[in-house]
Amino acid sequence: MENKDFYTISELAGILGISRVAVFKKIKSGQIQAIKIGSIFAIPKKELESILGKTLSKEQKKVIDEGVRKTVKEYGQTLKLLGQE
């Protein structure tokens, strides 16, 4: 991939291996963040990195943190014992 600040729907579809319609639907549903410039959508490079799993969004980090807290709260003693082996 070349260095770009934004991708078009067509470019992102090619990178992800899905149709342009699928990308457009994900933009409309909020799964992919995009900026509308005139009549086209521009998807920021950061969004592509997030989609590919290179970065986590604040919401994703929050979900992971909550899961870790819940696990430690419920299984903290067991985790300590497992760590001693």
TORKOL-4160 file (C-alpha; in steps of 0.2 Angstrom, whole numbers, padded with zeros to 4 digits, m for minus):
85
<pt num="1" X="0000" Y="0000" Z="0000"/>
<pt num="2" X="0006" Y="0017" Z="m0004"/>
<pt num="3" X="0006" Y="0032" Z="0008"/>
<pt num="4" X="m0010" Y="0041" Z="0007"/>
<pt num="5" X="m0020" Y="0051" Z="0019"/>
<pt num="6" X="m0037" Y="0046" Z="0012"/>
<pt num="7" X="m0045" Y="0031" Z="0002"/>
<pt num="8" X="m0060" Y="0031" Z="m0010"/>
<pt num="9" X="m0074" Y="0019" Z="m0008"/>
<pt num="10" X="m0067" Y="0009" Z="m0023"/>
<pt num="11" X="m0049" Y="0009" Z="m0016"/>
<pt num="12" X="m0055" Y="0003" Z="0001"/>
<pt num="13" X="m0066" Y="m0010" Z="m0007"/>
<pt num="14" X="m0051" Y="m0017" Z="m0017"/>
<pt num="15" X="m0040" Y="m0017" Z="m0001"/>
<pt num="16" X="m0053" Y="m0026" Z="0009"/>
<pt num="17" X="m0058" Y="m0038" Z="m0005"/>
<pt num="18" X="m0077" Y="m0033" Z="m0004"/>
<pt num="19" X="m0089" Y="m0024" Z="m0015"/>
<pt num="20" X="m0090" Y="m0005" Z="m0016"/>
<pt num="21" X="m0108" Y="m0007" Z="m0011"/>
<pt num="22" X="m0103" Y="m0016" Z="0005"/>
<pt num="23" X="m0091" Y="m0002" Z="0009"/>
<pt num="24" X="m0104" Y="0011" Z="0006"/>
<pt num="25" X="m0117" Y="0001" Z="0017"/>
<pt num="26" X="m0103" Y="0000" Z="0031"/>
<pt num="27" X="m0101" Y="0019" Z="0030"/>
<pt num="28" X="m0119" Y="0023" Z="0030"/>
<pt num="29" X="m0121" Y="0011" Z="0046"/>
<pt num="30" X="m0107" Y="0019" Z="0055"/>
<pt num="31" X="m0095" Y="0004" Z="0054"/>
<pt num="32" X="m0083" Y="0014" Z="0044"/>
<pt num="33" X="m0080" Y="0032" Z="0047"/>
<pt num="34" X="m0079" Y="0043" Z="0031"/>
<pt num="35" X="m0079" Y="0061" Z="0026"/>
<pt num="36" X="m0090" Y="0067" Z="0012"/>
<pt num="37" X="m0081" Y="0078" Z="0000"/>
<pt num="38" X="m0094" Y="0084" Z="m0013"/>
<pt num="39" X="m0102" Y="0069" Z="m0020"/>
<pt num="40" X="m0088" Y="0056" Z="m0014"/>
<pt num="41" X="m0083" Y="0049" Z="0002"/>
<pt num="42" X="m0065" Y="0049" Z="0008"/>
<pt num="43" X="m0060" Y="0036" Z="0021"/>
<pt num="44" X="m0045" Y="0042" Z="0032"/>
<pt num="45" X="m0030" Y="0031" Z="0033"/>
<pt num="46" X="m0032" Y="0029" Z="0052"/>
<pt num="47" X="m0049" Y="0021" Z="0048"/>
<pt num="48" X="m0041" Y="0008" Z="0037"/>
<pt num="49" X="m0028" Y="0004" Z="0050"/>
<pt num="50" X="m0042" Y="0002" Z="0063"/>
<pt num="51" X="m0052" Y="m0009" Z="0051"/>
<pt num="52" X="m0036" Y="m0020" Z="0048"/>
<pt num="53" X="m0033" Y="m0021" Z="0067"/>
<pt num="54" X="m0018" Y="m0011" Z="0068"/>
<pt num="55" X="m0026" Y="0001" Z="0080"/>
<pt num="56" X="m0040" Y="0001" Z="0092"/>
<pt num="57" X="m0054" Y="0014" Z="0093"/>
<pt num="58" X="m0058" Y="0021" Z="0110"/>
<pt num="59" X="m0074" Y="0011" Z="0110"/>
<pt num="60" X="m0064" Y="m0005" Z="0107"/>
<pt num="61" X="m0052" Y="m0001" Z="0121"/>
<pt num="62" X="m0067" Y="0002" Z="0133"/>
<pt num="63" X="m0075" Y="m0015" Z="0129"/>
<pt num="64" X="m0058" Y="m0024" Z="0131"/>
<pt num="65" X="m0054" Y="m0015" Z="0148"/>
<pt num="66" X="m0072" Y="m0019" Z="0154"/>
<pt num="67" X="m0069" Y="m0037" Z="0149"/>
<pt num="68" X="m0053" Y="m0038" Z="0158"/>
<pt num="69" X="m0060" Y="m0029" Z="0174"/>
<pt num="70" X="m0074" Y="m0042" Z="0174"/>
<pt num="71" X="m0063" Y="m0057" Z="0172"/>
<pt num="72" X="m0051" Y="m0051" Z="0186"/>
<pt num="73" X="m0065" Y="m0047" Z="0197"/>
<pt num="74" X="m0073" Y="m0064" Z="0195"/>
<pt num="75" X="m0058" Y="m0075" Z="0193"/>
<pt num="76" X="m0044" Y="m0065" Z="0201"/>
<pt num="77" X="m0039" Y="m0079" Z="0214"/>
<pt num="78" X="m0040" Y="m0092" Z="0201"/>
<pt num="79" X="m0029" Y="m0082" Z="0189"/>
<pt num="80" X="m0016" Y="m0079" Z="0203"/>
<pt num="81" X="m0015" Y="m0098" Z="0207"/>
<pt num="82" X="m0013" Y="m0102" Z="0188"/>
<pt num="83" X="0001" Y="m0089" Z="0187"/>
<pt num="84" X="0010" Y="m0098" Z="0201"/>
<pt num="85" X="0012" Y="m0114" Z="0191"/>
